[in-house]
Amino acid sequence: MDNFGADAAGETVTYEPIGVKDLLSAMKDSSELIVDLAYSALLYNNENLAEEVLELEREMDLLQLQARMNTLMAARNPDDARQLAPVLGIIGAGEKISDAAGDIAGIVLGEEPLPGAIQTALPEAIEVLEQATMAEESAYAGRTLGEIDLETETGVRVIGIRADGGWNLDPDWDSQLSVGDSLLLRGSESGVATVYEHVTGTAYEPPETVETDLADLERAVDTIVLMKNVSELAVDLAYASVLFDDEELAEEVNSLEVEVDGLHSRLEAWALRAAQDVEDPVALRGLLRLANSSETISDAALEITEGILRDIDTHPVIAQSVKESDVAVRRAEIGAESPLADRTVDSIRDETPGVSIIAIHDADGEWVFYPEAEQSVDSGDVLLVRGTWNATERLLEAT
């Protein structure tokens, strides 16, 4: 007899014997993307991206119900239950991440909007994320990403493709683009504008700048950007710690969670001070909601590592699900004799193609997120890197 559940929308979900590994892999990919989309939608006041977040949230509701059912069916004895308990924790944490991202999307869609000048105050260095739908007349239609080679030509990356069959959250050079596909483009504003026009056949129109009388808005925006970076990194590292059964990575997640707590307090304090200077203080409620959502995401990332921090043997299905992705996130400690010491991020990247340094935790305990090309790497620093399995392995061997 089939077992049934219901997702958040009230739709009936039927038990299907789907591999837990496949379900966890899908939840991992969705969790990593949905946080990026939610913050990007917020920072650029982009309703299209916010709608994509809500669509992903609905898909995550279905995935987590199916994953819970299949995990419970897999437990046959006390040893199974002990090893599978962290799996249920990961499933629950993934659900919290998607719910929090959905709350951030709700801010964009007008439930409690942020001040319209947020986008105007963004640092120039931050990359744009934009959604573009493939038009019939596009020169890219029917071609693969490898044939187009967007990143080399324009510096723009396609980080996700939504087609009739669902999301491809890990597109590679063999991924083919078809009319009607929804592409997620990331890069500089000028690069995204060029690619957007080639994809859609229409000119890219950035959000209009908005004037504000809010004092020190740049401080609030800097805090939000930091929250975005820390939250995304915490989710990435949490899943990586599970794959490698790596307690040091799990401890890094714990450190990031503490960082988000501090950012949460900083943003709340800014909103309370700013409330004295605006005509309608209620208009700042969205900032408080954002702070709470960010803390939920980092707390959920820490929950993913709970099995490791509690020294519970990792169930093979967890590691297998995370390893399904072609992209790895690794931790590399730079020793005193390492050839990577006293080098710049740019020079390390040139020698290890396929690897990007997403954060540096320096010897003084300070974080540098998404470091610039000229940033120095010193002995004692810990690099957090993302790239292909082979490329990240080569970098680790060099340390």
MIMI-655999 format. One record per residue (C-alpha): residue in one letter; z, y, x; residue number from 1. Coordinates in steps of 0.25 Angstrom, whole numbers. Layout:
N
PT residu     w     v     u num
PT      A     Z     Y     X NUM
...
//
This chain:
399
PT residu     w     v     u num
PT      M     0     0     0   1
PT      D    -4    14     5   2
PT      N     7    24     8   3
PT      F     5    39     4   4
PT      G     9    52     8   5
PT      A     5    67     5   6
PT      D     1    78    15   7
PT      A     6    92    14   8
PT      A    -5    95     4   9
PT      G     0    84    -6  10
PT      E   -12    75    -3  11
PT      T   -10    60    -3  12
PT      V   -11    54    11  13
PT      T   -13    39    11  14
PT      Y    -8    31    23  15
PT      E   -19    26    32  16
PT      P   -18    17    44  17
PT      I   -22    28    54  18
PT      G   -18    27    69  19
PT      V    -5    35    71  20
PT      K   -12    38    85  21
PT      D   -24    45    78  22
PT      L   -15    53    68  23
PT      L    -6    58    79  24
PT      S   -18    62    88  25
PT      A   -24    70    76  26
PT      M   -10    77    74  27
PT      K    -9    80    88  28
PT      D   -23    87    89  29
PT      S   -20    94    76  30
PT      S    -7    99    80  31
PT      E   -12   105    93  32
PT      L   -24   112    86  33
PT      I   -16   117    73  34
PT      V    -6   125    82  35
PT      D   -18   132    89  36
PT      L   -25   135    77  37
PT      A   -13   140    69  38
PT      Y    -9   150    80  39
PT      S   -24   154    82  40
PT      A   -25   157    68  41
PT      L   -13   165    68  42
PT      L   -16   173    80  43
PT      Y   -30   177    76  44
PT      N   -27   177    61  45
PT      N   -38   167    58  46
PT      E   -37   161    44  47
PT      N   -48   151    48  48
PT      L   -40   145    59  49
PT      A   -27   145    49  50
PT      E   -35   137    39  51
PT      E   -39   127    50  52
PT      V   -24   126    53  53
PT      L   -21   123    38  54
PT      E   -32   112    38  55
PT      L   -26   106    50  56
PT      E   -12   106    45  57
PT      R   -17    98    32  58
PT      E   -23    88    41  59
PT      M   -10    87    49  60
PT      D    -2    84    36  61
PT      L   -11    72    34  62
PT      L   -11    67    48  63
PT      Q     4    68    49  64
PT      L     6    60    36  65
PT      Q    -4    49    40  66
PT      A     3    49    54  67
PT      R    17    47    48  68
PT      M    12    36    39  69
PT      N     6    28    50  70
PT      T    17    30    60  71
PT      L    27    25    50  72
PT      M    18    13    47  73
PT      A    18    10    63  74
PT      A    33     8    64  75
PT      R    36    -7    63  76
PT      N    50    -7    71  77
PT      P    61     2    76  78
PT      D    54     3    90  79
PT      D    41     8    83  80
PT      A    49    18    75  81
PT      R    56    23    87  82
PT      Q    43    26    94  83
PT      L    35    31    82  84
PT      A    46    41    78  85
PT      P    41    51    88  86
PT      V    27    49    81  87
PT      L    33    54    68  88
PT      G    39    66    76  89
PT      I    25    69    81  90
PT      I    19    68    67  91
PT      G    30    77    61  92
PT      A    28    87    73  93
PT      G    13    88    71  94
PT      E    15    91    56  95
PT      K    25   102    59  96
PT      I    15   108    69  97
PT      S     4   108    59  98
PT      D    13   114    48  99
PT      A    18   125    57 100
PT      A     3   128    61 101
PT      G     0   129    46 102
PT      D    11   139    44 103
PT      I     5   147    55 104
PT      A    -9   146    48 105
PT      G    -2   151    35 106
PT      I     2   164    42 107
PT      V   -13   167    45 108
PT      L   -17   163    31 109
PT      G    -8   174    26 110
PT      E     5   168    21 111
PT      E    13   177    31 112
PT      P     2   184    40 113
PT      L     5   189    54 114
PT      P     2   204    57 115
PT      G   -13   205    58 116
PT      A   -12   211    72 117
PT      I    -8   198    79 118
PT      Q   -22   195    82 119
PT      T   -24   209    88 120
PT      A   -12   207    98 121
PT      L   -17   194   103 122
PT      P   -18   193   118 123
PT      E   -33   193   122 124
PT      A   -31   181   131 125
PT      I   -28   172   119 126
PT      E   -40   163   114 127
PT      V   -46   164   100 128
PT      L   -46   151    91 129
PT      E   -57   152    80 130
PT      Q   -63   143    70 131
PT      A   -78   142    68 132
PT      T   -87   134    59 133
PT      M  -100   128    64 134
PT      A  -112   135    57 135
PT      E  -125   128    55 136
PT      E  -133   137    63 137
PT      S  -123   136    75 138
PT      A  -129   132    88 139
PT      Y  -117   123    91 140
PT      A  -119   115    78 141
PT      G  -122   100    82 142
PT      R  -118   102    96 143
PT      T  -106    96   104 144
PT      L   -96   105   111 145
PT      G  -101   100   124 146
PT      E  -115   104   122 147
PT      I  -110   118   118 148
PT      D   -99   119   129 149
PT      L   -92   131   122 150
PT      E   -81   132   131 151
PT      T   -89   133   144 152
PT      E   -99   143   137 153
PT      T   -89   151   129 154
PT      G   -75   147   133 155
PT      V   -72   143   118 156
PT      R   -67   129   115 157
PT      V   -68   122   102 158
PT      I   -54   116   100 159
PT      G   -57   110    86 160
PT      I   -68   106    77 161
PT      R   -66   103    62 162
PT      A   -77    96    55 163
PT      D   -79    87    43 164
PT      G   -72    76    49 165
PT      G   -59    84    53 166
PT      W   -54    91    66 167
PT      N   -59    88    80 168
PT      L   -47    94    87 169
PT      D   -52    89   101 170
PT      P   -67    93   102 171
PT      D   -74    89   115 172
PT      W   -88    91   121 173
PT      D   -93    80   111 174
PT      S   -88    86    99 175
PT      Q  -100    90    90 176
PT      L  -101   103    82 177
PT      S  -106   102    68 178
PT      V  -110   113    57 179
PT      G   -97   115    49 180
PT      D   -87   112    60 181
PT      S   -75   121    62 182
PT      L   -73   124    77 183
PT      L   -60   129    83 184
PT      L   -64   139    94 185
PT      R   -55   144   105 186
PT      G   -58   154   116 187
PT      S   -59   169   119 188
PT      E   -62   177   107 189
PT      S   -76   181   113 190
PT      G   -79   166   116 191
PT      V   -75   162   102 192
PT      A   -83   173    95 193
PT      T   -95   168   102 194
PT      V   -93   153    99 195
PT      Y   -89   157    84 196
PT      E  -102   164    82 197
PT      H  -110   152    88 198
PT      V  -102   142    79 199
PT      T  -102   150    66 200
PT      G  -114   159    67 201
PT      T  -105   171    64 202
PT      A   -98   181    72 203
PT      Y   -84   179    76 204
PT      E   -75   190    70 205
PT      P   -61   191    76 206
PT      P   -50   195    68 207
PT      E   -49   210    66 208
PT      T   -38   217    74 209
PT      V   -26   223    66 210
PT      E   -18   235    70 211
PT      T    -3   233    69 212
PT      D    10   242    70 213
PT      L    18   230    75 214
PT      A    25   233    88 215
PT      D    24   223    99 216
PT      L    14   214    92 217
PT      E     9   208   105 218
PT      R    23   202   108 219
PT      A    22   194    94 220
PT      V     8   190    97 221
PT      D    12   185   111 222
PT      T    23   177   105 223
PT      I    14   171    95 224
PT      V     3   167   106 225
PT      L    14   161   114 226
PT      M    19   153   102 227
PT      K     5   148   100 228
PT      N     4   144   115 229
PT      V    17   137   115 230
PT      S    16   130   102 231
PT      E     2   124   105 232
PT      L     7   120   119 233
PT      A    19   113   113 234
PT      V    11   105   104 235
PT      D     1   101   115 236
PT      L    13    97   124 237
PT      A    20    89   114 238
PT      Y     9    80   111 239
PT      A     6    79   126 240
PT      S    20    75   129 241
PT      V    19    64   119 242
PT      L     6    59   125 243
PT      F    12    58   139 244
PT      D    27    55   135 245
PT      D    30    67   143 246
PT      E    44    72   142 247
PT      E    40    84   151 248
PT      L    29    89   141 249
PT      A    39    87   130 250
PT      E    49    96   137 251
PT      E    38   106   138 252
PT      V    36   106   123 253
PT      N    51   108   122 254
PT      S    50   120   131 255
PT      L    39   126   123 256
PT      E    47   124   110 257
PT      V    58   132   116 258
PT      E    47   143   120 259
PT      V    42   143   105 260
PT      D    57   145   100 261
PT      G    57   158   109 262
PT      L    44   163   104 263
PT      H    48   160    90 264
PT      S    61   169    92 265
PT      R    52   180    99 266
PT      L    42   181    87 267
PT      E    53   181    77 268
PT      A    60   192    84 269
PT      W    47   200    85 270
PT      A    44   199    70 271
PT      L    58   203    67 272
PT      R    57   216    75 273
PT      A    43   219    70 274
PT      A    47   218    56 275
PT      Q    55   231    58 276
PT      D    42   238    61 277
PT      V    32   233    50 278
PT      E    31   237    36 279
PT      D    31   223    30 280
PT      P    40   214    39 281
PT      V    37   202    30 282
PT      A    23   202    37 283
PT      L    29   197    49 284
PT      R    34   184    43 285
PT      G    22   177    48 286
PT      L    27   179    62 287
PT      L    40   172    59 288
PT      R    33   160    52 289
PT      L    24   159    65 290
PT      A    37   158    73 291
PT      N    42   147    65 292
PT      S    29   139    65 293
PT      S    28   140    80 294
PT      E    42   135    82 295
PT      T    39   123    72 296
PT      I    26   120    81 297
PT      S    34   120    94 298
PT      D    46   112    87 299
PT      A    36   101    82 300
PT      A    29   100    96 301
PT      L    43    97   102 302
PT      E    45    86    91 303
PT      I    32    79    96 304
PT      T    39    77   109 305
PT      E    52    72   103 306
PT      G    50    57   106 307
PT      I    47    61   121 308
PT      L    60    70   122 309
PT      R    68    59   115 310
PT      D    62    48   125 311
PT      I    56    40   114 312
PT      D    45    31   119 313
PT      T    32    37   115 314
PT      H    24    28   105 315
PT      P    10    25   110 316
PT      V     4    30    98 317
PT      I     9    44   101 318
PT      A     3    45   115 319
PT      Q   -10    38   110 320
PT      S   -12    49    99 321
PT      V   -10    61   109 322
PT      K   -19    55   119 323
PT      E   -31    54   109 324
PT      S   -33    68   112 325
PT      D   -43    71   124 326
PT      V   -34    83   128 327
PT      A   -21    82   136 328
PT      V   -10    91   138 329
PT      R    -3    89   151 330
PT      R     9    94   159 331
PT      A     7    97   174 332
PT      E    18   101   183 333
PT      I    13   109   196 334
PT      G    20   104   208 335
PT      A    22   112   221 336
PT      E    11   104   228 337
PT      S     1   104   216 338
PT      P   -13   109   219 339
PT      L   -12   117   206 340
PT      A     0   125   211 341
PT      D    -3   140   213 342
PT      R   -16   139   206 343
PT      T   -21   147   194 344
PT      V   -24   141   180 345
PT      D   -38   143   182 346
PT      S   -40   136   195 347
PT      I   -32   124   190 348
PT      R   -41   124   177 349
PT      D   -54   125   186 350
PT      E   -49   112   194 351
PT      T   -45   104   182 352
PT      P   -56   106   171 353
PT      G   -52   101   158 354
PT      V   -38   106   159 355
PT      S   -32   119   153 356
PT      I   -18   124   157 357
PT      I   -11   127   144 358
PT      A     2   132   149 359
PT      I    11   133   162 360
PT      H    26   131   162 361
PT      D    29   138   175 362
PT      A    41   134   184 363
PT      D    49   146   178 364
PT      G    48   140   164 365
PT      E    38   150   159 366
PT      W    26   146   151 367
PT      V    12   151   152 368
PT      F     3   147   141 369
PT      Y   -12   146   142 370
PT      P   -11   152   156 371
PT      E   -22   161   161 372
PT      A   -32   157   171 373
PT      E   -25   165   183 374
PT      Q   -11   160   179 375
PT      S    -5   153   192 376
PT      V     0   139   192 377
PT      D    12   137   201 378
PT      S    20   125   206 379
PT      G    31   121   196 380
PT      D    22   125   184 381
PT      V    19   115   173 382
PT      L     5   116   168 383
PT      L     2   111   154 384
PT      V   -13   108   153 385
PT      R   -23   103   143 386
PT      G   -36    96   145 387
PT      T   -43    82   146 388
PT      W   -35    70   150 389
PT      N   -42    69   163 390
PT      A   -42    84   166 391
PT      T   -27    85   164 392
PT      E   -24    72   172 393
PT      R   -32    78   184 394
PT      L   -23    91   183 395
PT      L   -10    83   183 396
PT      E   -15    75   195 397
PT      A   -17    89   202 398
PT      T    -2    93   200 399
//
